[in-house]
Amino acid sequence: MADQVPLSMTVNGRTRRGMGEPRLTLADFLREQALCTGVHLGCEHGVCGSCTVLMDGEAVRSCLLFAVQAEGADITTVEGLAPDDETLHPVQEAFRDCHGLQCGFCTPGFVVSVAAFLEANPDPSDDEIRHGIAGNLCRCTGYQGIVAATRQAAAVLKGEGQ
Amino acid sequence: MSNTAAAARYVGQSVKRLEDPRLVTGHGRYVDDIVLPGMLHAAFGRSDLARATITRLDTSAAEALEGVHAVYTGADLNSHNDSLRASLHPPESPAPPANMLADGDVRFVGDPYVMVVADSRYIAEDALDLVEVEFEPLDPVVDYETAAESDDLVHPELGSNLAHDLPVPNPAQEEAFADAAHIITETWHQHRQTNVPMETRGIVASWQPHAGVMEVWASTQSPHEMQLVGARVLGIGEHKIVVHFGDVGGGFGQKMFLGREDMAVLVAAKLLASPVKWIEDRRENLLASNHARIEQMTVTMAVDEDGNFLAADLDQLEDDGAYPLGGPATPGAMATMLYPGPYRMGPVSWRARTVYTNTCGRGAYRGPWQMESVAREQMIDRVAREIGMDPLELRRQNVLKPDDLPYQVSTGLFFETTISPEQTLEQAAEMIGYDDFRAEQAKAREEGRYLGLGMALYIEPTSMGMGPLGTESAMLRVEVDGHVNVFMGTGSHGQSLETTIAQLVADELGVRPEDVTLHQGHGSGYGFGTGGSRSAVIAGSAARAAASGVRDKVVAIAAHLMEASADDLEVADGVISVKGTPAASMTMAQVAATAYQNSDALPPDTEAGLEHTARYKAPPSTHSNACHICTCELDPGTGKVTLLRYVVSEDCGVLINPMVVDGQIAGGVVQGIGGVLYEHCVYDESGNPLASTFLDYLVPTAAEVPDLECGHVVVPSDTPGGHKGTGEGGAIGAPPAVFNAVADALAPFGVYPNRQPLDPNAVLSLIASASDS
C-alpha cells in the first residue's frame, strides 16, 4: 500500500479535504470522502458515463481520473446542480417531465453530461443531441425520454419555456 | 371491490414519477451507497480457464497482507450452506453442485474460486494478486450444439451434459404434414447476450451475533427471494433475515435470483461478524453474472396451397452454461409451447433440450422464452418468401381474429377473449404506412439502395399466476395524519411502481398519488417480486383490494361522524364529502385521527385503526399482445444497418400511466435492437470470453436508435383493473422485427440470414456468399 497523500478540492461549492493513496480514483474520493453518492460507477473503464462530473466546468469521467489529478479543482456533481432543496435544475426537471429515467442509475451522469452539452451547444439539432449524448449508456429508457428531455432543457435554458 | 369506488382520476394519466426528484438529483440510495461502521469489502478471484483442475491453491501471502481479514476458498465456505436452491427450482430436480466457490476444479472463465475480505476493495484486489494458484487445464465443452455428445463433462456429478430433454410428440402434427402443399424447414439461431443493468449486482450483509439476525441491503428484484434463499443458505429462520430495499439500478431478470457471490457474502458476514460489502465490477458482470439467448430452434411448418398454416414441428436446443443463475430452467419448453402465438397454427409437436457447457450460466433475460416469437416471426417471413406471398398478407390470413376467441391452442395454452392480435397488426401496418413503404422500397431498389421492412406479432403470457409466482400482497395503512403507507413484496427497479401503485391506490381510496408511499422489502408480505411482467396485474390488484377495504371503512366512519348516509358520500383527493354539498366534508386525516386517537367516537362495532391487508391470486396467465414493425436501410459497401422507423402497436389493457408504458416498451425495443445488431458475448474455441468491457460488448447508444412510435389498442383484461403485463414485451417483439427488416433488405441478393448478430461483418459475409454462388 502506498502512502496516503492529502487531498483538497472544491466540491459543489464547498472545500472538501481528505486523504488517499495516489491510486484513489476521483470517483471513489467523491463518493466516499465528499459524500457525493450521486456519482455512480457503471463500468469503471470510461465508457458508460455514469460517473460524469464537471471539473473546472468541463465534463469528465471521474472513474478515469485519480483524485490527486483533481487537487485544487472545482468539481460539480449532480448534487450540485439544483439551486435549492425544492427546485430542480432545468435539465433535471426535463428528465422528470419526459420520463428520461427509469432505474435512475445512469441518470446523474446523463444529467451532468446534458448540462455540459447544452452549455457548449445551446441550440442542438436532434441529430446533434443523439450524438452529443452518445457517450453515456442507458439500459432502461431506449433513450427516447432522454432525447426529449435534452430537447426540452435546451428550449428552457434558451428562455423559450417548455 | 367497493361498489362506491371513485371514478378513475389518476389511472390513465401520465403522472410524473414520485421516484424522480431524488433520482435526478443524485439522492437515490443504491446498494453501493450503504456504508456501515466497520464495513469490510469483498473481492473474488476468478478462473481464467474454462475448465481446469486446481492443483495448488496457497492463500497465505494474501492472508498476510495488511488490511486483509479473511481469504476463503471453496473448502472454507461451501460446507456452511444448507441449500443454494432458488425458490422456483424444485428440490428434487437435478442441479449443478451447490457451491458458492469452485472447489477442486473450475468450470468456466469467471468461476469464483477464492474470496478476499479486506478493509477496502483496493486492498482486497491487491490480496487477490497474492493468491498463488496453479491449474491443470482440461478440454472445455464450449460448443453447445455438440455438448450433449461430449465425453467431457461440465459437471461430472450429473453424469451428462444434457440438463433437460422434453420430447412432446403429436400424431396429429404428423398427419397434417402428410399431405401439405408446402413443408418448409429452417433452423433459427440466437446468440449469447447479457442483461447489462447499469448498476451491477451487489450486496451488503451485516450479521448481528446473539440476536442471530442478518441484515441485508441488496440490489434485487425480489426482496423475498433474497430473504428465503438467504435463510436456506445460512440455516436460520426466514424471520431472522431483514432485507432492506432501496433503489435498484436495473436487472432485466438478472436480479431475480441470488448469485453464488451473494450467498458467499452472506456466509462471510456471519463468519466474520462484520458487515461485508460486495459490488460486482463490470468485467465480472459481463463474464460471470448470467448470459442468455444462447439457443436455436429448428422449425418445420406445413402450409397449404393458399398459405394457411397447417402444423408445425419444433426442436429447441439451449445452452445453460455451467451454473445457470436461479438453477437449471426449461425456457425451451415454454418457447416451444408458445410457438403458435397469435395464429391458427394447427397441431404442434416439439422437443426442448438444454445442455451444460463450460461457459457463464444462463439466466433470465427480459422475455426469457422469446425464442418462440423470434423463430415463429422469422419463419413466417421465410414461408411468405417461399410461397410467394406478402408477409403482411400471410399474417392477416392466419392471425387469430375476434371471432376465433376464446382460443384453445394445440400446445395447451388458452387465449381469453381479451387479446387483440389482429387489431395491433392492422394498427401497426397503418402507422408504418405499409403500402407506401413497399412502393418506396421498390423505387429505392431501382436506384441501388437496399431498404427493408420487418414485422413481428406476438402474444405474451404475463403475470403468471402459478407456484411461487401466483400471488402478491398489499398491507395498506392510513396513518394518523392521513398519509397512506403501502407495504408490498415487489422489487421495483425502474418500473415506476412507487408511482403506478400510488395511482391505483389513489383512485381506489380517494386520495392523491403523492399521499401514497410504497414500501418494499422488510415488513412486506411474501411476494415473488418484480419481473415476468407481473407487477401491474398481480401487485396492482393486491394494492387495489387493500385500498378498497380501507375505503369502505373510511366511508362508514365519515358517514357516522357527519351523520350522513354512506351512499351519499364521495371520496376524492383525501376529502370525504356529501355529494352535491361540498361544504359538508371532512378530510382523510380527520377520519384517521378518529380511527386511532378517538376510537370511542367510531360507529358501534367498528374496529379501531385504518388498515387493511389483501392478497391477490392471479389467473394462470393474462395475455398481452403487440405488433412491431421497423424499416431499415442497409449499406452493401460497409454492411451497416441503419434503422429508419420503428412502430409498436400494443395492447396491455388499461394503461395505468401511459408515459411509463411507452417507456417500458422503448427500453425493451432498444435491448432487442442491440441484441440483433450489436451485442454479443463472444467466446473463442477454448472458452475464453472476448467481450469483457463495454468496448467489446456494444450496448446501443442514443446515436444508434430511431424515434419510437407507439400506438395503443386497449382491450381490458378480466383482472380487477383490466391491466395486462408489459415490461418484457419490447424485448420480445424487437429481435424478430429487426431481423426480418435486415433479411428483407438483403432479399435482392438472394441470401437469407438464419442467425444473429447481424453486425456489419455478418451482413458483408452474407452479401459475399451471394456473389460467390
Interface residues (C-beta under 8 A of the other chain):
Chain A: M1 E21 R23 L24 R31 E32 C36 T37 G38 V39 H40 L41 G42 C43 E44 H45 V47 C48 S50 T77 V78 E79 L81 A82 L88 Q92 F95 R96 D97 H99 L101 Q102 C103 G104 F105 C106 T107 P108 V111 I129 R130 H131 I133 A134 G135 N136 L137 C138 R139 C140 T141 G142 Y143 Q144 G145 I146 V147
Chain B: S14 K16 R17 E19 D20 P21 L23 V24 T25 G26 H27 G28 R29 Y30 D32 D33 V35 E66 G67 Y122 I123 D126 V196 P197 M198 E199 T200 D247 V248 G249 G250 F252 I279 D281 R282 H493 G494 Q495 S496 M659 V660 D662 G663 Q664 A666 G667 G668 V669 V670 Q671 T693 F694 L695 V699 T701 A702 A703 V705 D707 L708 G730
